[in-house]
């Protein structure tokens, strides 16, 4: 048989939602592309099968994909009471809150930025498992082109929601992928 099957493997502790597309020459996908699918933790998922249109001719494909942590079908536990993301006894003003016009739109709608001095201690607002850490960047700023340069920590909670802690200084993260963190830690 002439075909290629494409699979995605999720090696993380969280759901990952992937959008997959392909450029096909004398070939077709059995699934409509682009395809968006949520991969369960530590699971292998068949995405599609690519088959030639005319077997006697050359056929080929190339693909692209983009993944993000989380499942858009996840339901947040609205009864959970979060801690503030800094040590008890401290207080900081809110710089931007829900739906803030600068950068808290769409997926970041519920983000809250606290105006904290560089190097301030950041604590987990809710317990969970650390999914991803980036602390290598020394680039920052308000330009949208720098959005993916910032340092961050992602934590998955018991209800499968994921918190993003962002704007860390280079080398300023005290947890590692796979760590279990307590609320307030």
Secondary structure by P-SEA (a helix, b strand, c coil): ccbbbbbbbbcccbbbbbbbbbbbccccccccccbbbbbcccbbbbcbbbbbcccccccccccccccccccccccccccccccccccccbbbbbccccccccccccccccbbbbbcccccbbbbcccccccccccccccccccccccccccbbbbbccccbbbbbcccccccccccccccccccc
